[in-house]
């Protein structure tokens, strides 16, 4: 059984290595693609990736701390 786990671990590390290599290549390519930004900050390299990450974090935190209090019901709500 530990042999299978080791094989899965090696595959996962391989897939993650490929994934991170692709991400690095995309970031490097982003420096060479000409941009025509409307706003000044849109011209920064990887602006949209950083913006999306920040938006994702804000949505998760809002769901956890704000929306949960609105949507969550008492433990015996259905009982």
N, C-alpha and C positions, 0 to 999 in steps of 0.2 A: 504494500500500500504506500509506503514512503517513497518507493521508486516512481510511482505515478505522480505524486505530489512534487517530486523533484523535477520531473519532465514538464509538468504544468508551469512550475516556477521558471524554468529555463525558457519556455515558450513566451510566457508573459514578459520576461525581461527582454527578449528579442523583439516582441511587438512594441514594447515601450521604447526601446532604442530606435526602432524605425519611426515611430510616432514623433519622438523628440528631434530626430534628424530632419524630418519633413518640416516640423515647426521652425527649426533653425534656418532651413533653406528659405522658407517663406518670409521670415523676418529679413534675411539678407536681400532677397529679391525686392522686397518693399522699398529698399533704399534706391533702387535703380529704375523704378517705374515712375514715369512723369505724372505729376498730380496737377490738377486744376482746381484748387480749393476755393470755395466761396468765402469761407472764414479762414483767418490766419492759422488757427489751431488745427484745422483739418489737414494742413500740409505736413504736420509732424509725422515722422515714421511710426507706424503701428498705432496711430491715434485711434482708429476704429476698434482695434483689438482691446486696447486699454479701456476705451469707453464702454465696450460690451461687458468686460469683466467687472467694472465698477457698477454698471447697471444691474448685472446679475447678483452681485453681493448685496446691493441695496434692496432688490426684490426679495431675496431670501430673508434678510433681516426684517424687512417689513412684514413678511408673511409670518415669521416666527414671533415677533413681539407685538405687532399691532393687529393683524388679521386673526390671529389665533384667539385673541380675547373676544373678538366680535363673533366668530363662527363657533367656537367651542361651547358645548352644552354641559350641564351638570352631569355627574356620574349616573344619577338615577333618573335622567330625563325621560327615557323610554320605559322605565319600570313602574 
